[in-house]
């Protein structure tokens, strides 16, 4: 199996097993880190295991190869078509950082990171997501206005994630500059960057393609809620 197939499952059974909560055929990240979950196969057994992890009324965010279909015991809450993109050369092909001051982010910045991601909605982000890897940001007047970092890690690959910019600061090249810095760090470890993006987000995809990313997989992101038995 390619390291990027069933990528959440592979992350939670390899390089990020220390962040995993498990039950039989399902895994999930510790909830304070992110809501991403996975099963080894989208089978009855896989969903049953995931139900035990989610608990009554609990939610699970999963990546699927096919659109989510109705399933007993689960309610579809939200979702979107999803593209997985990979930078095969392992580093950014261009940089727009210029004179921008890029700062590393950590635990003390978590409240601002949560505020920015709540506003821009780049994907699931929790109070401990920053623990997954290297996060960087740009401040304006002391306020965090853009950020990017690392999320899932599988053998030979690290995901670029939480790429977001405050609406008042779009069009300044912040996303490309921050991604270039994160990709530099990933490349220095001899790994390839990859990412996930809504398939209908043409603006973001255009930025990613300029940085050397190419589509590898098309699937679906789904947030499910466990119904009471």
Secondary structure, 3 states (H helix, E strand, C coil): CCCCCCHHHHHHHCCCHHHEEEECCEEEECCCCCCEEEECCCCHHHHHHHHHHHCCCCEEEEEECCCCCCCCCEEEEEEEEEEEEECCCCCCCCCCCCCCCEEEECHHHHHHHHHHHHHHCCCCCCCCHHHHCCEEEEEECCEEEEEEEEEEEECCEEEEEEEEECHHHCCCCHHHHHHHHHHHHHHHCCCEEEEEEECCCHHHHHHHHHCCCEEEEEEEEEEEEECCC
